[in-house]
């Protein structure tokens, strides 16, 4: 590997899921050669099990063992508290390594929310919440990226009713500032941001909801007055297509599925997640633990490889280039 390749800390995810398998395939397949110097964080027995399931031999890589013993009767595809503990400890350890500057970025394999809760981490709904807890970050956001489309989410892990109530002028303006400032650090200055509408057809002048009139449009106007290149609200059934066509650099979606569906329909295999608002770079696969296929050797490492390449791109301040 190139001596200039950055160190990337990679948390191995829930041992009962496909994280260790796709990680083993990515490491053994040569796709990361010269791209980065991987530093794997997780339960060593889990990575060995993933490599066995994948039918590959692991190369010699640096490894930090989180020291969670293999549970008796361990089986792929089953929720367990020990696996939840291993997953969270891997994230916490990799985050600490990256925050200290011993890695240029961290990449996360998927965790399972039920296993995390079974392990006693009741407030840690997902990676974003864990990282916010570790860093004390008040404002965070999820950005999904796939070649040709980037989406930031106003909210992620909220019910649809709660997500709609979160659509306020203050939260939108805050997320726009967070997005603009983070993207500038990653190499994209003055991004063209489209703000999606919440309601069908943008609310039809208030006939289908007043959020566009009372919250979203005033937030867009305020952001413009504060120097941001922002458009909207734009109906969700057209804004993503316009972004794919090159009119916008990024779309601010109003809730989880509004943005996730667009990304995954456009290019699921290469889609990755990045976290905004924390003091270091974190990217992730854009899929879950896939318990239904875990341990069968059929999991696709494409998203993990893309997430690692994206982490390197962001660490080098080249967002908008190098394919992302």
HUKA-V683108 format. One record per pair of residues at least 24 apart in sequence whose ideal C-beta (glycine too) atoms are under 10 Angstrom apart, sorted by sequence separation. I is the first residue (numbers start at 1). J is the second residue. If there is no record, write none. Layout:
((I J) (I J))
//
This chain:
((8 32) (23 47) (24 48) (27 51) (37 61) (38 62) (39 63) (40 64) (41 65) (42 66) (43 67) (44 68) (45 69) (46 70) (65 89) (66 90) (87 111) (152 176) (195 219) (283 307) (20 45) (21 46) (24 49) (25 50) (29 54) (37 62) (38 63) (39 64) (40 65) (41 66) (43 68) (45 70) (49 74) (65 90) (66 91) (86 111) (87 112) (91 116) (106 131) (128 153) (195 220) (236 261) (240 265) (241 266) (282 307) (283 308) (10 36) (20 46) (21 47) (24 50) (25 51) (28 54) (33 59) (42 68) (43 69) (44 70) (45 71) (50 76) (64 90) (66 92) (67 93) (152 178) (194 220) (236 262) (240 266) (260 286) (283 309) (284 310) (5 32) (8 35) (15 42) (19 46) (20 47) (23 50) (24 51) (27 54) (28 55) (29 56) (32 59) (43 70) (49 76) (66 93) (84 111) (88 115) (129 156) (152 179) (193 220) (283 310) (284 311) (5 33) (8 36) (10 38) (12 40) (14 42) (15 43) (19 47) (20 48) (21 49) (22 50) (23 51) (24 52) (25 53) (26 54) (28 56) (46 74) (65 93) (66 94) (83 111) (84 112) (87 115) (88 116) (128 156) (129 157) (195 223) (283 311) (5 34) (6 35) (7 36) (8 37) (9 38) (10 39) (11 40) (12 41) (13 42) (17 46) (20 49) (21 50) (24 53) (25 54) (27 56) (28 57) (30 59) (32 61) (45 74) (64 93) (83 112) (84 113) (86 115) (87 116) (92 121) (128 157) (150 179) (223 252) (281 310) (282 311) (283 312) (4 34) (5 35) (6 36) (7 37) (8 38) (9 39) (10 40) (11 41) (12 42) (15 45) (16 46) (20 50) (21 51) (24 54) (25 55) (26 56) (27 57) (28 58) (29 59) (64 94) (84 114) (85 115) (89 119) (126 156) (152 182) (167 197) (193 223) (202 232) (203 233) (273 303) (281 311) (283 313) (1 32) (2 33) (5 36) (6 37) (7 38) (8 39) (9 40) (10 41) (11 42) (12 43) (15 46) (19 50) (20 51) (21 52) (23 54) (24 55) (25 56) (27 58) (28 59) (84 115) (85 116) (88 119) (125 156) (126 157) (152 183) (167 198) (202 233) (204 235) (269 300) (271 302) (272 303) (281 312) (283 314) (1 33) (2 34) (5 37) (7 39) (8 40) (9 41) (10 42) (12 44) (14 46) (15 47) (18 50) (20 52) (21 53) (22 54) (24 56) (27 59) (64 96) (80 112) (83 115) (84 116) (87 119) (88 120) (92 124) (95 127) (99 131) (125 157) (139 171) (167 199) (202 234) (203 235) (220 252) (268 300) (270 302) (271 303) (272 304) (281 313) (282 314) (283 315) (1 34) (2 35) (4 37) (5 38) (13 46) (16 49) (17 50) (20 53) (21 54) (24 57) (27 60) (28 61) (64 97) (79 112) (81 114) (82 115) (83 116) (84 117) (85 118) (86 119) (88 121) (91 124) (125 158) (141 174) (150 183) (202 235) (219 252) (269 302) (270 303) (272 305) (274 307) (281 314) (1 35) (2 36) (3 37) (12 46) (15 49) (20 54) (21 55) (24 58) (27 61) (78 112) (79 113) (80 114) (81 115) (84 118) (85 119) (87 121) (141 175) (164 198) (199 233) (201 235) (202 236) (268 302) (269 303) (272 306) (273 307) (281 315) (1 36) (2 37) (12 47) (15 50) (18 53) (21 56) (23 58) (24 59) (79 114) (80 115) (81 116) (83 118) (84 119) (85 120) (95 130) (99 134) (139 174) (140 175) (141 176) (143 178) (163 198) (164 199) (193 228) (194 229) (195 230) (197 232) (198 233) (200 235) (201 236) (202 237) (268 303) (270 305) (271 306) (272 307) (280 315) (1 37) (18 54) (79 115) (81 117) (82 118) (83 119) (84 120) (85 121) (88 124) (91 127) (95 131) (99 135) (138 174) (139 175) (143 179) (192 228) (193 229) (194 230) (195 231) (196 232) (197 233) (199 235) (200 236) (201 237) (202 238) (216 252) (270 306) (271 307) (272 308) (274 310) (1 38) (13 50) (46 83) (78 115) (79 116) (81 118) (82 119) (84 121) (87 124) (141 178) (190 227) (191 228) (192 229) (193 230) (194 231) (195 232) (196 233) (197 234) (198 235) (199 236) (200 237) (201 238) (202 239) (269 306) (270 307) (272 309) (273 310) (274 311) (12 50) (23 61) (79 117) (80 118) (81 119) (92 130) (95 133) (96 134) (139 177) (140 178) (141 179) (150 188) (190 228) (191 229) (192 230) (193 231) (194 232) (195 233) (196 234) (197 235) (198 236) (216 254) (272 310) (43 82) (79 118) (80 119) (81 120) (88 127) (91 130) (92 131) (95 134) (139 178) (143 182) (152 191) (172 211) (190 229) (191 230) (192 231) (193 232) (194 233) (195 234) (196 235) (197 236) (215 254) (267 306) (270 309) (271 310) (272 311) (274 313) (43 83) (46 86) (81 121) (84 124) (87 127) (91 131) (95 135) (143 183) (189 229) (194 234) (196 236) (197 237) (270 310) (274 314) (45 86) (46 87) (92 133) (137 178) (141 182) (150 191) (152 193) (154 195) (196 237) (197 238) (283 324) (43 85) (88 130) (92 134) (154 196) (167 209) (169 211) (196 238) (197 239) (212 254) (43 86) (87 130) (91 134) (143 186) (150 193) (151 194) (152 195) (153 196) (168 211) (172 215) (176 219) (180 223) (196 239) (211 254) (42 86) (43 87) (46 90) (113 157) (154 198) (167 211) (171 215) (172 216) (175 219) (176 220) (179 223) (194 238) (195 239) (196 240) (42 87) (151 196) (164 209) (167 212) (169 214) (170 215) (172 217) (173 218) (174 219) (194 239) (274 319) (43 89) (165 211) (168 214) (169 215) (172 218) (173 219) (176 222) (177 223) (180 226) (194 240) (42 89) (43 90) (164 211) (167 214) (168 215) (169 216) (172 219) (173 220) (176 223) (180 227) (196 243) (41 89) (42 90) (167 215) (168 216) (169 217) (171 219) (172 220) (173 221) (175 223) (176 224) (180 228) (194 242) (41 90) (42 91) (167 216) (169 218) (170 219) (173 222) (177 226) (179 228) (180 229) (194 243) (40 90) (41 91) (168 218) (169 219) (172 222) (173 223) (176 226) (180 230) (193 243) (274 324) (10 61) (12 63) (41 92) (42 93) (68 119) (168 219) (169 220) (172 223) (177 228) (179 230) (192 243) (41 93) (42 94) (167 219) (169 221) (170 222) (176 228) (272 324) (9 62) (11 64) (15 68) (41 94) (169 222) (173 226) (194 247) (195 248) (270 323) (12 66) (40 94) (41 95) (169 223) (176 230) (192 246) (194 248) (270 324) (7 62) (9 64) (11 66) (15 70) (16 71) (21 76) (39 94) (41 96) (173 228) (192 247) (193 248) (194 249) (195 250) (196 251) (198 253) (199 254) (15 71) (20 76) (41 97) (192 248) (193 249) (194 250) (195 251) (196 252) (198 254) (41 98) (173 230) (191 248) (192 249) (193 250) (194 251) (195 252) (196 253) (197 254) (198 255) (16 74) (18 76) (39 97) (172 230) (191 249) (192 250) (193 251) (194 252) (195 253) (196 254) (15 74) (16 75) (17 76) (18 77) (39 98) (50 109) (190 249) (191 250) (193 252) (194 253) (195 254) (196 255) (16 76) (17 77) (172 232) (198 258) (15 76) (16 77) (172 233) (188 249) (197 258) (14 76) (16 78) (17 79) (41 103) (154 216) (188 250) (196 258) (16 79) (39 102) (196 259) (16 80) (39 103) (14 79) (15 80) (38 103) (41 106) (14 80) (16 82) (17 83) (37 103) (167 233) (183 249) (196 262) (15 82) (16 83) (36 103) (37 104) (39 106) (41 108) (42 109) (183 250) (15 83) (16 84) (19 87) (36 104) (41 109) (14 83) (15 84) (36 105) (38 107) (40 109) (250 319) (13 83) (14 84) (15 85) (16 86) (17 87) (180 250) (249 319) (250 320) (15 86) (16 87) (19 90) (36 107) (179 250) (249 320) (14 86) (15 87) (13 86) (14 87) (179 252) (12 86) (13 87) (14 88) (11 86) (12 87) (15 90) (11 87) (14 90) (176 252) (11 88) (13 90) (175 252) (11 89) (12 90) (13 91) (11 90) (12 91) (10 90) (11 91) (172 252) (9 90) (11 92) (26 107) (11 93) (12 94) (172 254) (11 94) (26 109) (9 93) (10 94) (11 95) (23 107) (9 94) (8 94) (9 95) (11 97) (23 109) (9 96) (22 109) (167 254) (9 97) (21 109) (22 110) (151 239) (166 254) (167 255) (186 274) (9 98) (19 108) (20 109) (151 240) (166 255) (7 97) (8 98) (9 99) (19 109) (164 254) (186 276) (7 98) (18 109) (19 110) (149 240) (163 254) (164 255) (183 274) (185 276) (17 109) (18 110) (19 111) (149 241) (151 243) (163 255) (182 274) (9 102) (10 103) (17 110) (19 112) (150 243) (162 255) (163 256) (182 275) (183 276) (7 101) (9 103) (17 111) (149 243) (163 257) (182 276) (7 102) (8 103) (9 104) (10 105) (11 106) (13 108) (14 109) (17 112) (148 243) (149 244) (160 255) (163 258) (181 276) (182 277) (186 281) (7 103) (8 104) (9 105) (10 106) (11 107) (12 108) (13 109) (14 110) (16 112) (148 244) (159 255) (160 256) (181 277) (182 278) (185 281) (6 103) (7 104) (8 105) (9 106) (10 107) (11 108) (12 109) (13 110) (14 111) (15 112) (147 244) (148 245) (156 253) (158 255) (159 256) (160 257) (179 276) (6 104) (7 105) (8 106) (9 107) (10 108) (11 109) (12 110) (13 111) (14 112) (17 115) (146 244) (148 246) (150 248) (152 250) (153 251) (154 252) (155 253) (158 256) (160 258) (178 276) (179 277) (5 104) (6 105) (8 107) (9 108) (10 109) (11 110) (12 111) (13 112) (14 113) (16 115) (149 248) (150 249) (151 250) (152 251) (153 252) (154 253) (155 254) (156 255) (157 256) (178 277) (182 281) (11 111) (14 114) (15 115) (149 249) (150 250) (151 251) (152 252) (153 253) (154 254) (155 255) (156 256) (14 115) (149 250) (150 251) (151 252) (152 253) (153 254) (154 255) (155 256) (156 257) (175 276) (14 116) (149 251) (151 253) (153 255) (154 256) (175 277) (153 256) (156 259) (174 277) (153 257) (154 258) (156 260) (145 250) (153 258) (154 259) (153 259) (143 250) (144 251) (151 258) (152 259) (153 260) (151 259) (143 252) (144 253) (150 259) (151 260) (149 259) (151 261) (141 252) (142 253) (151 262) (151 263) (149 262) (150 263) (13 127) (142 256) (149 263) (144 259) (148 263) (151 266) (11 127) (143 259) (144 260) (146 262) (149 265) (142 259) (146 263) (149 266) (156 273) (142 260) (144 262) (145 263) (146 264) (148 266) (149 267) (144 263) (146 265) (147 266) (148 267) (143 263) (144 264) (146 266) (147 267) (151 271) (153 273) (146 267) (144 266) (145 267) (146 268) (148 270) (149 271) (152 274) (146 269) (147 270) (153 276) (146 270) (147 271) (150 274) (152 276) (186 310) (145 270) (146 271) (145 271) (146 272) (187 313) (144 271) (145 272) (186 313) (187 314) (144 272) (145 273) (186 314) (191 319) (143 272) (144 273) (145 274) (185 314) (186 315) (187 316) (188 317) (191 320) (143 273) (144 274) (186 316) (187 317) (188 318) (189 319) (142 273) (143 274) (183 314) (186 317) (187 318) (188 319) (189 320) (142 274) (143 275) (182 314) (185 317) (186 318) (187 319) (188 320) (141 274) (142 275) (143 276) (184 317) (186 319) (187 320) (188 321) (141 275) (142 276) (185 319) (186 320) (187 321) (140 275) (141 276) (142 277) (184 319) (187 322) (140 276) (141 277) (183 319) (188 324) (139 276) (140 277) (141 278) (182 319) (183 320) (187 324) (137 275) (139 277) (140 278) (145 283) (186 324) (137 276) (138 277) (139 278) (135 275) (137 277) (143 283) (144 284) (146 286) (137 278) (145 286) (135 277) (136 278) (137 279) (142 284) (144 286) (132 275) (135 278) (136 279) (131 275) (134 278) (135 279) (142 286) (128 273) (132 277) (135 280) (127 273) (131 277) (132 278) (126 273) (128 275) (131 278) (135 282) (127 275) (128 276) (131 279) (128 277) (131 280) (128 278) (131 282) (128 282) (127 282) (128 284) (127 284) (146 303) (126 284) (147 306) (146 306) (145 306) (145 307) (146 310) (107 272) (108 273) (145 310) (107 273) (108 275) (145 313) (105 274) (106 275) (145 314) (150 319) (150 320) (106 278) (111 284) (106 280) (107 281) (108 282) (110 284) (115 289) (145 319) (150 324) (105 280) (106 281) (107 282) (108 283) (109 284) (110 285) (113 288) (114 289) (148 323) (104 280) (105 281) (106 282) (107 283) (108 284) (109 285) (110 286) (112 288) (113 289) (115 291) (143 319) (147 323) (103 280) (104 281) (105 282) (106 283) (107 284) (108 285) (110 287) (111 288) (112 289) (114 291) (146 323) (147 324) (103 281) (105 283) (106 284) (107 285) (109 287) (110 288) (111 289) (112 290) (145 323) (146 324) (99 278) (101 280) (110 289) (112 291) (145 324) (98 278) (99 279) (100 280) (109 289) (110 290) (98 279) (99 280) (98 280) (95 278) (97 280) (98 281) (98 282) (95 280) (95 282) (94 282) (91 282) (91 284) (110 303) (109 303) (110 304) (109 304) (108 304) (107 304) (107 305) (109 307) (108 307) (107 307) (107 308) (87 289) (105 307) (107 309) (105 308) (107 310) (107 311) (105 310) (106 311) (107 312) (83 289) (105 311) (104 311) (105 312) (103 311) (104 312) (105 313) (105 314) (79 289) (104 314) (105 315) (104 315) (105 316) (77 289) (79 291) (103 315) (104 316) (76 289) (77 290) (78 291) (98 311) (76 290) (77 291) (76 291) (77 292) (77 293) (78 294) (76 293) (77 294) (78 295) (98 315) (76 294) (77 295) (75 294) (76 295) (77 296) (75 295) (76 296) (53 294) (54 295) (56 297) (53 295) (54 296) (55 297) (52 295) (53 296) (54 297) (50 294) (53 297) (54 298) (49 294) (50 295) (52 297) (53 298) (54 299) (49 295) (53 299) (50 297) (54 301) (50 299) (23 285) (22 285) (22 287) (19 285) (18 285) (19 287) (22 290) (18 287) (19 288) (21 290) (32 301) (17 287) (18 288) (19 289) (31 301) (35 305) (38 308) (9 280) (11 282) (13 284) (17 288) (18 289) (19 290) (31 302) (13 285) (17 289) (18 290) (21 293) (25 297) (29 301) (32 304) (36 308) (8 281) (9 282) (11 284) (16 289) (17 290) (18 291) (21 294) (28 301) (31 304) (32 305) (35 308) (36 309) (14 288) (15 289) (17 291) (18 292) (20 294) (21 295) (25 299) (27 301) (31 305) (35 309) (6 281) (8 283) (13 288) (14 289) (16 291) (18 293) (19 294) (20 295) (21 296) (24 299) (25 300) (26 301) (31 306) (36 311) (13 289) (17 293) (18 294) (21 297) (23 299) (25 301) (26 302) (29 305) (32 308) (35 311) (36 312) (14 291) (17 294) (18 295) (21 298) (22 299) (24 301) (25 302) (26 303) (27 304) (31 308) (32 309) (35 312) (16 294) (17 295) (18 296) (21 299) (22 300) (23 301) (26 304) (31 309) (15 294) (16 295) (18 297) (20 299) (21 300) (22 301) (25 304) (26 305) (36 315) (14 294) (18 298) (19 299) (21 301) (22 302) (25 305) (32 312) (18 299) (22 303) (23 304) (26 307) (17 299) (18 300) (22 304) (26 308) (18 301) (21 304) (22 305) (19 304) (23 308) (18 304) (13 304) (10 304) (10 307) (10 308) (8 307) (8 308) (8 309) (10 311) (9 311) (8 311) (8 312) (6 311) (6 312) (5 312) (8 315) (7 315) (6 315) (6 316))
//
